[in-house]
Amino acid sequence: MKQGDFTKVAKHYHNRPAYSSMLIEKLIRCINNKNKQNLNVVEVGAGTGKLTKILANEFGLNIVAVEPNDNMREEGIKYTKDCSNITWKKGSGEETNIESNVADWVIMASSFHWTDPKKSLPEFNRILTGGGYFTAIWNPRHIVKGSIFDEIETEIKNIVPELDRVSSGTQNVKKWEEILVSTGDFTDCFFMECDYKEFWDKERYLGAWHSVNDIQAQAGEKRWKEILDMIEAKISHMQSIEIPYKIRAWTARKT
């Protein structure tokens, strides 16, 4: 598996967690400063439509979902097939294939770290209307020291000592407030964070691990199987798994 290629993991993405509706509601209030009735949203790197469907169903937003990977986009189209306010397009953060000055809000969910900000930020500026906003949001697990999740992370690091995560979790947390304004395309960056929990069975928890690209790519087949076996053994005694998350969002206004 190649790092950044989600073709083989797309079928497992339905196992991943959602996002806090409360935080999204607060975000919309902040970015909709003109009190528009119908915000036009472009979600880039929409994947399989996890956030897309929340924005469409719970908040009634009009969304163009942009996704570069064919398998991920096909899963997203199936997942959101009942949402008439979602349109899917092929494109990337660096080349969205969206017209200029059409979006009130551009958002990327757990995917901005895969883009080149020197190219993606000017692209988002181009497709946004004047006064529009860009949000990069993530839903990393909140790993408490001494918890079973902490034990799993430690074991993974023991199995793959050279592991370099491409994520917004406990490793490689970048200064997104600096990155979002680094090209001059955006200004007035602000940050939001909230706690969020989900309760899963063992099957879904393992399924979510199957969707993780960067560890699989760096571990290789043999060590990845060792990791999965380790995780399965760690949770074997559990019936329901309470998983804490931190929903984190950085938002900046188009200059």
C-alpha positions as CSV (number, residue, x, y, z in Angstrom):
1,M,0.0,0.0,0.0
2,K,1.3,3.4,-0.9
3,Q,1.1,6.3,1.6
4,G,-1.7,8.7,0.6
5,D,-3.4,6.2,-1.7
6,F,-6.8,5.4,-0.1
7,T,-8.0,3.0,-2.9
8,K,-7.7,-0.2,-0.7
9,V,-9.0,1.4,2.5
10,A,-12.1,3.1,1.1
11,K,-14.4,0.1,1.9
12,H,-13.5,0.5,5.6
13,Y,-14.1,4.2,5.9
14,H,-17.7,3.8,7.1
15,N,-16.2,2.6,10.4
16,R,-14.6,5.9,11.1
17,P,-16.0,8.4,13.7
18,A,-18.3,11.3,12.8
19,Y,-17.9,15.0,13.9
20,S,-19.5,17.0,16.7
21,S,-22.7,18.6,15.4
22,M,-22.5,21.1,18.3
23,L,-19.1,22.4,17.1
24,I,-20.2,22.5,13.4
25,E,-23.2,24.6,14.4
26,K,-20.9,27.1,16.2
27,L,-18.6,27.2,13.2
28,I,-21.5,27.9,10.8
29,R,-22.6,30.8,13.1
30,C,-19.1,32.2,12.9
31,I,-18.6,32.0,9.2
32,N,-22.1,32.9,8.1
33,N,-21.7,36.6,9.2
34,K,-23.9,37.8,6.3
35,N,-26.7,35.6,7.5
36,K,-27.2,33.9,4.2
37,Q,-30.1,31.5,4.0
38,N,-28.3,29.1,1.7
39,L,-24.5,28.8,2.2
40,N,-22.7,27.3,-0.7
41,V,-20.1,24.9,0.6
42,V,-17.2,23.1,-1.1
43,E,-15.9,20.2,0.9
44,V,-12.5,19.2,-0.5
45,G,-11.1,15.7,0.2
46,A,-14.7,14.7,1.1
47,G,-13.6,11.0,1.1
48,T,-16.6,8.7,1.7
49,G,-18.9,11.5,2.8
50,K,-18.7,11.2,6.5
51,L,-18.9,15.0,7.2
52,T,-20.7,15.7,3.9
53,K,-23.8,13.9,5.0
54,I,-23.9,15.7,8.4
55,L,-23.6,19.1,6.7
56,A,-26.3,18.2,4.2
57,N,-28.8,16.4,6.5
58,E,-28.5,18.2,9.8
59,F,-27.7,21.7,8.5
60,G,-29.4,21.7,5.0
61,L,-26.3,23.1,3.3
62,N,-25.7,23.0,-0.4
63,I,-22.5,21.0,-0.9
64,V,-20.1,20.3,-3.8
65,A,-18.0,17.4,-2.5
66,V,-14.6,17.1,-4.2
67,E,-12.6,13.9,-3.9
68,P,-9.5,12.8,-5.9
69,N,-9.7,9.0,-5.2
70,D,-12.2,7.2,-7.4
71,N,-12.9,4.4,-4.8
72,M,-13.4,6.9,-2.0
73,R,-15.7,9.1,-4.2
74,E,-17.8,6.1,-5.3
75,E,-18.3,5.1,-1.6
76,G,-19.3,8.7,-0.9
77,I,-21.8,8.8,-3.7
78,K,-23.4,5.6,-2.4
79,Y,-23.4,6.9,1.2
80,T,-25.1,10.2,0.3
81,K,-27.3,9.0,-2.5
82,D,-30.5,10.2,-0.7
83,C,-29.1,13.8,-0.3
84,S,-30.3,16.0,-3.2
85,N,-28.2,18.9,-2.0
86,I,-24.8,17.2,-2.6
87,T,-23.0,17.1,-5.9
88,W,-19.8,15.0,-6.3
89,K,-16.8,16.0,-8.4
90,K,-13.3,14.7,-9.0
91,G,-10.6,17.1,-7.8
92,S,-8.0,17.7,-5.2
93,G,-6.9,20.4,-2.8
94,E,-4.4,21.7,-5.2
95,E,-6.8,21.5,-8.2
96,T,-10.5,21.5,-7.2
97,N,-11.9,21.9,-10.7
98,I,-14.4,24.3,-9.2
99,E,-15.2,27.7,-10.7
100,S,-13.8,30.9,-9.1
101,N,-15.8,32.9,-6.5
102,V,-18.6,30.4,-5.9
103,A,-18.1,29.1,-2.4
104,D,-19.0,30.8,0.9
105,W,-17.2,28.1,2.8
106,V,-14.5,25.6,1.9
107,I,-13.9,22.8,4.4
108,M,-11.6,19.8,4.6
109,A,-12.3,17.1,7.1
110,S,-9.3,15.0,8.3
111,S,-7.5,15.6,5.0
112,F,-5.8,19.0,4.8
113,H,-2.6,17.4,6.0
114,W,-2.4,15.5,2.7
115,T,-2.3,18.7,0.7
116,D,0.5,21.1,-0.2
117,P,-0.6,24.4,1.5
118,K,1.4,26.5,-0.9
119,K,-0.9,25.2,-3.6
120,S,-4.1,24.4,-1.8
121,L,-4.6,27.6,0.1
122,P,-4.3,29.8,-3.1
123,E,-6.8,27.4,-4.7
124,F,-9.3,27.8,-1.9
125,N,-8.9,31.5,-2.0
126,R,-9.7,31.4,-5.8
127,I,-13.0,29.5,-5.4
128,L,-14.2,31.4,-2.4
129,T,-16.4,34.5,-2.6
130,G,-15.2,37.7,-0.9
131,G,-15.3,37.3,2.9
132,G,-15.5,33.5,2.5
133,Y,-13.8,31.1,5.0
134,F,-11.7,28.0,4.9
135,T,-11.9,25.4,7.7
136,A,-9.5,22.5,8.4
137,I,-11.2,20.1,10.8
138,W,-10.0,16.9,12.4
139,N,-11.4,14.3,14.8
140,P,-8.4,12.7,16.4
141,R,-8.7,10.2,19.3
142,H,-8.1,11.7,22.7
143,I,-5.6,9.2,24.1
144,V,-5.3,9.4,27.9
145,K,-2.0,8.2,29.3
146,G,-2.4,4.7,30.9
147,S,-5.6,3.9,28.9
148,I,-5.9,0.8,26.7
149,F,-5.6,3.2,23.7
150,D,-2.3,4.5,25.0
151,E,-1.1,0.9,25.4
152,I,-2.1,0.2,21.8
153,E,-0.2,3.3,20.6
154,T,2.9,2.3,22.5
155,E,2.8,-1.2,21.1
156,I,2.4,0.1,17.5
157,K,5.5,2.3,18.1
158,N,7.4,-0.8,19.4
159,I,6.5,-2.7,16.3
160,V,7.2,0.1,13.9
161,P,9.9,2.3,15.6
162,E,10.4,4.5,12.6
163,L,6.7,5.3,12.3
164,D,6.0,8.9,11.3
165,R,2.3,9.6,11.5
166,V,0.6,11.9,8.9
167,S,-2.2,13.0,11.2
168,S,-3.6,15.5,13.6
169,G,-3.4,13.2,16.6
170,T,-0.8,12.9,19.3
171,Q,2.0,12.9,16.8
172,N,3.0,15.5,14.2
173,V,0.6,18.2,15.4
174,K,1.5,21.2,13.3
175,K,0.9,24.8,14.0
176,W,-2.1,25.1,11.7
177,E,-2.9,28.7,12.8
178,E,0.4,29.7,11.2
179,I,0.1,27.4,8.2
180,L,-3.4,28.7,7.3
181,V,-2.1,32.3,7.0
182,S,1.3,31.4,5.6
183,T,0.6,32.1,1.9
184,G,-1.2,35.4,2.4
185,D,-4.5,34.0,1.0
186,F,-6.2,33.9,4.4
187,T,-6.2,36.0,7.6
188,D,-7.9,36.1,11.1
189,C,-7.4,32.4,11.9
190,F,-9.4,31.1,14.9
191,F,-9.5,27.7,16.6
192,M,-12.3,25.6,18.1
193,E,-12.1,22.4,20.1
194,C,-14.6,20.2,21.9
195,D,-14.8,16.7,23.4
196,Y,-16.7,14.0,21.5
197,K,-17.4,10.3,22.3
198,E,-18.6,7.3,20.3
199,F,-19.5,3.8,21.5
200,W,-18.5,1.0,19.2
201,D,-18.4,-2.8,19.2
202,K,-15.2,-4.7,18.6
203,E,-15.9,-5.3,14.9
204,R,-16.3,-1.6,14.1
205,Y,-13.2,-0.7,16.2
206,L,-11.1,-3.1,14.2
207,G,-12.7,-1.9,11.0
208,A,-11.6,1.6,11.8
209,W,-8.0,0.5,12.1
210,H,-8.3,-1.2,8.7
211,S,-9.0,2.3,7.3
212,V,-5.7,3.8,8.5
213,N,-3.4,4.4,5.5
214,D,-0.2,5.8,6.9
215,I,0.5,3.1,9.4
216,Q,-0.2,0.3,6.9
217,A,2.0,1.9,4.3
218,Q,4.9,2.3,6.6
219,A,4.6,-1.0,8.5
220,G,4.3,-3.3,5.5
221,E,2.1,-6.4,5.3
222,K,3.9,-8.5,8.0
223,R,4.1,-5.8,10.7
224,W,0.6,-4.5,9.9
225,K,-0.8,-8.0,10.6
226,E,1.2,-8.1,13.8
227,I,-0.4,-4.7,14.8
228,L,-3.9,-5.9,14.0
229,D,-3.4,-9.1,16.0
230,M,-2.1,-7.1,18.9
231,I,-5.1,-4.7,18.9
232,E,-7.5,-7.6,18.7
233,A,-5.9,-9.3,21.7
234,K,-6.0,-6.0,23.7
235,I,-9.8,-5.5,23.2
236,S,-10.8,-9.2,23.4
237,H,-12.3,-8.8,26.8
238,M,-14.4,-5.7,25.9
239,Q,-18.0,-5.8,24.6
240,S,-18.5,-2.1,24.1
241,I,-15.7,0.4,23.5
242,E,-16.1,4.0,24.6
243,I,-13.8,6.1,22.4
244,P,-13.0,9.7,23.3
245,Y,-12.2,12.2,20.6
246,K,-11.1,15.8,20.4
247,I,-12.8,17.6,17.5
248,R,-10.4,20.4,16.4
249,A,-11.1,23.0,13.8
250,W,-8.9,25.9,12.4
251,T,-10.8,28.5,10.4
252,A,-9.4,31.5,8.4
253,R,-11.0,34.3,6.3
254,K,-10.2,34.9,2.7
255,T,-8.0,38.0,2.4
